[in-house]
């Protein structure tokens, strides 16, 4: 059985240090920028995926309602997908919100 005298973390630090001696100094900067951009892109993709999933859940819930209930809410059945997109921020809000804009009496 072979025993290590140094920890795996120490070996990794040694390897990275040795390897970085042979790379140009700008490589680290470029790699850092690339990883930062990749991280931002992955976060955005994850956010869009959650947004689409939430819009789909809203759309499915609205499709379970009958036409009379939808009418009471001020939604036509053919607007359901658009309403779901607006509610999740995936689309610009274009509908007039009568209940919010009505004057108080």
C-alpha positions in Angstrom: 0.0 0.0 0.0 1.3 3.4 -1.0 1.0 6.3 1.4 1.1 10.0 0.4 3.4 12.2 2.3 1.6 15.4 1.1 -2.1 16.0 0.8 -3.9 15.9 -2.6 -4.6 19.7 -2.2 -0.9 20.4 -1.8 -0.1 18.3 -4.9 -2.8 20.1 -6.9 -1.3 23.5 -5.8 2.1 22.4 -6.9 0.9 21.2 -10.3 -1.1 24.4 -10.9 1.9 26.6 -9.9 4.3 24.6 -12.1 1.9 24.7 -15.0 1.3 28.4 -14.7 5.0 29.1 -15.0 4.9 28.0 -18.6 1.9 30.1 -19.6 1.9 33.8 -20.7 0.6 36.1 -18.0 -2.4 37.2 -20.2 -3.6 33.6 -20.3 -4.8 33.8 -16.7 -6.7 37.1 -17.5 -8.3 35.6 -20.6 -9.3 32.5 -18.8 -10.8 34.5 -15.9 -12.8 36.6 -18.3 -14.0 33.5 -20.2 -15.1 31.8 -17.0 -16.8 34.9 -15.8 -18.7 35.2 -19.1 -19.6 31.5 -19.0 -20.9 31.8 -15.5 -23.0 34.8 -16.4 -24.4 33.0 -19.5 -25.2 29.9 -17.4 -27.0 32.0 -14.8 -29.0 33.8 -17.5 -30.0 30.4 -19.1 -31.1 29.1 -15.7 -33.1 32.2 -15.1 -34.8 32.0 -18.5 -35.5 28.3 -17.9 -37.2 29.1 -14.5 -39.2 31.9 -16.2 -40.4 29.7 -19.0 -41.4 26.9 -16.5 -43.3 29.4 -14.4 -45.1 30.8 -17.5 -46.0 27.3 -18.5 -47.4 26.6 -15.1 -49.5 29.8 -15.2 -50.7 28.9 -18.7 -51.8 25.4 -17.7 -53.6 26.8 -14.6 -55.5 29.4 -16.8 -56.4 26.7 -19.4 -58.2 24.8 -16.6 -60.6 27.7 -16.1 -63.8 27.9 -18.2 -64.6 30.8 -20.6 -66.9 32.6 -18.2 -64.3 32.7 -15.4 -61.6 33.9 -17.9 -64.0 36.6 -19.1 -64.5 37.7 -15.5 -60.8 38.0 -15.2 -60.7 40.1 -18.4 -58.9 37.4 -20.4 -59.9 35.8 -23.7 -59.0 32.2 -24.1 -56.7 33.0 -27.1 -54.7 35.4 -24.8 -53.7 32.9 -22.2 -50.1 32.3 -23.4 -49.6 36.1 -23.7 -51.0 36.7 -20.3 -48.7 34.1 -18.8 -45.7 35.6 -20.5 -46.6 39.1 -19.2 -47.1 37.8 -15.7 -43.6 36.2 -15.6 -41.8 39.2 -17.2 -41.0 37.2 -20.4 -43.0 39.8 -22.4 -43.8 43.5 -22.1 -47.0 44.2 -20.4 -49.5 45.5 -23.0 -52.9 45.0 -21.4 -54.7 47.8 -19.6 -55.2 47.0 -16.0 -58.7 48.3 -15.4 -58.8 47.3 -11.7 -55.5 49.1 -11.0 -56.2 52.3 -12.9 -59.9 52.8 -11.8 -60.4 55.9 -9.7 -61.4 55.3 -6.1 -64.8 56.5 -5.1 
